[in-house]
Amino acid sequence: MHFFLIAGEPSGDRLGGALMAGLRRLHPEVRFSGIGGPGMQAQGLVSLFPMEELSLMGLAEVLPKYLQLKRRIAQAAHEVLRLSPDALITIDSPDFNLRVARRVREGDPGRSIRTVHYVAPSVWAWRPGRAAKMARWIDHVLALLPFEPPLMEAAGMRCDFVGHPVVSEPVPTPGEVSAFRASEGLGEAPVIVALPGSRRGEVERLAPVFGESLRLVLARHPRARVVVPAATPVAERVAALVAGWPGSPLVLDPRTMPIQAAEARKRAAFAAAGVALAASGTVSLELAAVSTPMVIAYDMNWLSRALISRMLRVDTVTLVNLVSETRSVPEFLGAACTPGNIAAGVLEVMEDPRAQRAAMDLTMQHLGRGGEAPGLRAARAVLAGLDEAGATG
């Protein structure tokens, strides 16, 4: 059995790695091809080209790379058609991946290659017509959120809720947190974790705002230490951007150790923190998994901000708020993403995080904590979809 997988950013790479491990457990002779990062490469993938080329977000970042991305779309689709795997599994990054799926479907009119997309598009948030358009190229969707399958099925695709991988990640023990504090020289100081993003464009935009926000917070809490767990693709740039931040920020560079050790250190940093200031994204669920209260802040290029703000269909973009059906996590988006607003939000959360902790516990329950690991559930769904297609094809 042969699968071609494509991930375009670190969160997708983690999903892909867990899915590949699940597929290998259920079908030991499975083979993989595709595009991915260190998590997928650890499962045996040789990436067709560096995944980092696809880690772009917002019109301002994508437009200068448009021609290169078009070439990569053509290259990926050509390789899928040449190898003719049992299934093409595209993981998130819909602007790139669905274009590849379309080319594959057009080049495979007999539909011998099943198309699976992992991570349902957030049609509940904006552009609801994407589901119907996507159904022209995608046979099967793997959903991370429990309310997504009916939306995908209504558009004509099979959809399985497989749980979010964050619920199966280990939670650091008190001893591991103490060891982290000791190894990094933090002692008993209050810890604030800052996470300005995993893409170069968002890091460039958010790091100065985060730095000024933390300056205001540290004026009230001068003993606090700031810890910045950097994402691999932007670690060097993050270190340069936060050098001028207050509080002698400690940057955790994942490139200095094996991937599993780096992930364990990051989780320990999250668990050690009394509060986190984070860019919008799946990191809010990683923080929730270890019960770390948070404030979410995000801004985009002015053109992207103007377009997306007109299309949003929800009043929050933070997944903890959406899954728990609360609004416990403060968020400062677009024009509200200012140091004064953010600092006030962080200070308020530090004062009383109780409501947020209840919402985080509820979120983990809804996402499948305590059940079968999401990567294995996703693998079972992929194989069940192939069996169903074979029975009906």
C-alpha positions in Angstrom: 0.0 0.0 0.0 1.4 3.4 -1.0 0.3 6.9 0.1 1.5 10.3 -1.1 1.2 12.9 1.6 1.7 16.7 1.5 2.1 19.0 4.5 2.9 22.7 4.1 3.6 23.9 7.6 4.8 22.6 11.0 1.3 21.8 12.4 0.5 19.8 9.3 3.8 18.0 9.5 2.9 16.9 13.1 -0.5 15.6 11.8 1.2 13.8 9.0 3.8 12.2 11.2 1.1 10.8 13.6 -1.0 9.6 10.6 2.0 7.9 9.1 2.8 6.1 12.4 -0.9 5.0 12.6 -0.9 3.7 9.0 2.4 1.8 9.6 0.9 0.2 12.8 -2.1 -1.0 10.9 -0.4 -1.9 7.7 3.4 -2.5 8.4 4.3 -2.8 4.7 3.0 0.7 3.8 5.2 3.0 1.7 5.2 6.8 1.7 6.1 9.6 -0.7 5.4 13.3 -0.7 6.3 16.6 0.9 6.8 17.1 4.6 9.0 18.3 7.5 10.9 16.6 10.3 7.9 14.9 11.8 7.0 13.1 8.6 10.6 12.5 7.7 11.1 10.7 11.0 8.5 8.3 9.7 10.4 7.6 6.6 9.3 10.3 4.2 11.9 11.7 1.7 10.5 15.1 1.0 10.2 16.0 -2.7 11.3 19.6 -1.9 11.6 21.5 1.4 8.3 22.0 3.2 9.3 25.5 4.3 8.7 26.7 0.7 5.0 26.3 1.4 4.8 28.0 4.8 3.3 31.2 3.6 0.2 33.1 4.8 -1.6 36.2 3.6 -1.7 37.8 0.2 1.4 40.0 0.8 3.5 36.9 1.5 2.1 34.7 -1.3 2.1 37.1 -4.2 5.9 37.4 -4.5 6.2 33.6 -4.5 3.3 33.0 -6.8 5.2 31.7 -9.8 7.4 29.5 -7.7 4.3 28.0 -6.0 2.7 27.3 -9.3 5.7 25.3 -10.4 5.7 23.4 -7.1 1.9 22.6 -7.5 2.7 21.2 -11.0 5.7 19.3 -9.8 3.8 17.7 -6.9 0.8 16.8 -9.1 3.1 15.3 -11.7 4.8 13.2 -9.1 1.5 11.9 -7.7 0.3 10.9 -11.2 3.6 9.3 -12.0 3.7 7.2 -8.8 -0.1 6.4 -8.8 -0.4 5.8 -5.1 -3.5 4.3 -3.4 -4.4 7.7 -2.1 -3.2 11.3 -2.1 -3.4 12.7 1.4 -3.2 16.4 1.6 -2.8 17.9 5.0 -4.2 21.4 5.7 -2.6 24.2 3.6 -5.6 24.3 1.3 -4.4 27.0 -1.1 -1.6 24.8 -2.2 -3.0 21.3 -1.5 -6.4 21.6 -3.1 -4.8 22.9 -6.3 -2.6 19.8 -6.3 -5.7 17.6 -5.7 -7.5 19.3 -8.6 -4.6 18.6 -11.0 -4.4 15.0 -9.9 -8.2 14.5 -10.3 -8.0 16.1 -13.8 -5.1 13.8 -14.7 -6.8 10.7 -13.3 -10.3 10.7 -14.8 -10.8 7.0 -13.8 -10.4 8.1 -10.1 -7.9 5.3 -9.4 -6.2 7.6 -6.9 -8.4 8.4 -3.8 -8.1 11.9 -2.5 -8.1 12.6 1.2 -7.8 16.0 2.9 -6.8 16.1 6.5 -8.2 19.1 8.4 -11.6 20.3 7.2 -11.6 23.9 5.9 -13.0 26.3 8.4 -16.2 26.9 6.5 -17.9 27.7 9.8 -15.7 30.7 10.0 -15.5 32.1 6.5 -16.1 31.3 2.8 -18.7 28.5 3.3 -18.7 27.8 -0.4 -15.3 26.2 -0.1 -16.8 22.9 0.9 -18.8 22.5 -2.3 -15.9 23.5 -4.4 -13.6 21.2 -2.6 -15.9 18.2 -3.1 -15.1 18.3 -6.9 -11.5 17.2 -6.1 -11.7 15.5 -2.6 -13.3 12.2 -1.8 -12.8 12.1 2.0 -12.1 14.6 4.8 -10.5 13.9 8.2 -11.9 16.5 10.6 -10.2 17.7 13.8 -13.2 19.4 15.3 -16.4 17.5 16.3 -18.9 20.0 14.7 -17.3 19.7 11.2 -18.5 16.4 9.7 -22.1 17.5 8.9 -20.8 20.5 7.0 -18.5 18.4 4.8 -21.0 15.6 4.3 -23.6 18.1 3.2 -21.2 19.0 0.4 -21.0 15.4 -0.7 -17.7 14.1 0.9 -17.2 11.4 3.4 -16.0 13.0 6.6 -14.7 11.4 9.8 -14.1 13.3 13.1 -10.7 11.8 14.1 -9.9 14.0 17.1 -7.2 16.5 17.5 -3.6 15.3 17.9 -3.0 17.6 20.8 -5.1 15.3 23.1 -2.6 12.5 22.8 0.5 14.5 23.5 2.1 13.8 26.9 1.5 16.2 29.7 4.7 17.2 31.6 4.9 16.0 35.1 5.8 18.4 38.0 9.2 16.8 38.1 9.8 17.5 34.4 8.7 21.1 34.8 11.0 21.5 37.8 13.9 20.0 35.7 13.1 22.4 32.9 13.2 25.4 35.2 16.5 24.2 36.7 18.2 23.5 33.4 17.2 26.9 32.0 18.1 28.9 35.1 14.6 30.1 35.8 14.4 29.2 39.4 11.1 30.1 40.9 10.5 33.2 38.8 7.1 33.6 37.2 7.2 32.5 33.5 5.5 34.1 30.6 5.6 32.2 27.3 5.6 34.3 24.1 4.7 32.6 20.8 4.8 35.1 17.9 4.1 32.5 15.2 5.7 29.9 12.9 5.8 31.8 9.6 8.4 34.5 8.8 5.8 37.1 7.8 3.7 36.8 11.0 6.8 36.7 13.2 8.1 39.9 11.6 4.8 41.6 12.2 4.0 40.3 15.6 7.4 40.3 17.4 7.6 44.1 17.9 4.1 44.3 19.2 4.6 41.4 21.5 7.8 42.9 22.8 6.1 46.2 23.7 3.2 44.4 25.3 5.6 42.4 27.5 7.4 45.6 28.5 4.1 46.9 30.0 3.5 43.6 31.7 7.0 43.3 33.2 6.6 46.8 34.5 4.0 45.3 36.8 5.7 41.9 37.3 9.5 42.7 37.2 10.5 39.2 38.4 8.9 37.4 35.5 11.0 35.7 32.9 9.9 35.6 29.2 10.4 32.2 27.4 10.1 32.1 23.6 9.8 28.6 22.1 10.7 29.2 18.5 9.4 27.2 15.5 12.1 25.5 13.5 11.5 27.5 10.2 11.9 30.8 11.9 14.1 30.1 14.9 17.0 32.2 13.8 14.8 35.2 12.9 12.9 34.9 16.2 16.2 35.0 18.2 17.2 38.2 16.4 13.8 39.9 16.8 13.4 39.2 20.5 16.9 40.2 21.4 15.7 43.7 22.3 12.7 42.5 24.4 12.6 43.2 28.1 13.3 40.6 30.7 16.3 38.9 29.0 14.0 36.5 27.0 15.1 32.9 26.8 14.7 31.6 23.2 14.2 27.8 22.9 15.7 26.8 19.5 14.4 23.4 18.5 17.3 23.0 16.0 19.7 22.3 18.9 18.3 18.9 19.8 16.3 15.9 18.3 12.7 16.7 17.5 11.2 14.7 20.3 13.4 16.3 22.9 12.6 19.7 21.5 8.9 19.0 21.7 9.2 17.8 25.3 11.1 20.9 26.2 8.5 23.1 24.6 5.7 21.4 26.5 7.6 21.8 29.7 8.0 25.5 29.0 4.2 25.8 28.4 3.4 23.9 31.6 5.9 26.1 33.6 4.2 29.3 32.4 1.6 31.2 34.4 0.3 32.8 31.2 1.1 32.7 27.4 0.9 35.4 24.8 0.4 33.6 21.5 -0.4 34.2 17.8 -3.7 32.8 16.6 -3.6 29.2 15.5 -3.4 25.6 16.8 -0.9 26.6 19.5 -3.9 27.6 21.6 -4.8 24.0 21.8 -1.3 23.0 22.8 -1.5 25.5 25.6 -4.9 24.2 26.6 -3.6 20.7 26.8 -1.3 21.6 29.6 -3.8 24.1 31.2 -1.8 27.2 30.5 -3.9 30.4 30.5 -3.4 32.5 27.4 -4.1 35.7 25.5 -4.3 35.5 21.7 -3.1 38.3 19.4 -2.8 38.5 15.7 -2.5 41.0 12.8 -2.0 40.7 9.1 -1.0 42.7 6.2 -3.5 45.5 5.8 -4.9 44.1 2.6 -5.4 40.6 4.0 -6.9 42.0 7.1 -9.4 44.1 5.2 -10.5 41.2 3.0 -10.7 38.5 5.7 -12.5 40.8 8.2 -15.3 41.2 5.7 -15.7 37.4 5.3 -15.6 36.2 8.9 -18.8 34.5 10.1 -17.7 34.0 13.7 -17.0 36.4 16.6 -13.9 34.5 17.7 -11.0 32.7 15.9 -9.5 31.0 19.0 -10.2 27.3 18.9 -10.5 27.0 22.7 -13.4 29.5 22.6 -15.0 27.7 19.7 -14.8 24.1 20.9 -15.8 25.0 24.5 -18.5 27.3 23.3 -17.2 30.0 25.6 -15.3 33.2 25.1 -12.9 32.7 28.0 -9.7 33.4 26.0 -9.2 37.1 25.3 -8.1 37.8 21.7 -6.8 41.0 20.1 -7.0 40.9 16.3 -6.3 43.3 13.6 -6.7 46.9 14.7 -7.1 45.7 18.3 -3.7 44.1 18.2 -1.9 46.9 20.1 0.5 46.7 23.1 -1.9 48.5 25.4 -4.8 46.2 24.7 -2.6 43.0 24.8 -0.9 44.0 28.1 -4.2 44.7 29.8 -5.5 41.3 28.6 -2.4 39.5 29.9 -2.5 41.2 33.3 -6.2 40.4 33.6 -5.6 36.7 32.9 -2.7 36.6 35.3 -5.0 38.0 38.0 -7.8 35.3 37.6 -7.4 32.4 35.1 -10.1 30.1 36.6 -12.7 30.5 33.9 -10.2 29.8 31.2 -8.9 26.7 32.9 -12.5 25.3 33.0 -12.9 26.1 29.3 -9.6 24.4 28.4 -10.6 21.2 30.3 -13.9 21.1 28.3 -12.1 21.7 25.1 -9.8 18.7 25.7 -12.8 16.5 26.4 -14.6 17.5 23.2 -11.4 16.9 21.2 -11.2 13.3 22.3 -8.9 13.2 25.3 -9.0 9.7 26.8 -9.9 7.9 23.6 -7.8 6.3 20.9 -4.9 8.5 19.6 -6.1 10.8 16.7 -3.3 9.7 14.4 -4.4 6.1 14.7 -8.1 7.1 14.4 -7.1 9.0 11.2 -5.3 6.0 9.8 -8.3 3.7 10.5 -10.6 6.3 8.7 -8.3 6.4 5.7 -8.2 2.6 5.4 -11.9 2.3 5.9 -12.5 4.9 3.2 -10.3 2.9 0.8 -12.2 -0.3 1.6 -15.6 1.4 1.1 -14.4 2.9 -2.2 -13.2 -0.6 -3.3 -16.6 -2.1 -2.4 -18.6 0.5 -4.2 -16.2 1.2 -7.1 
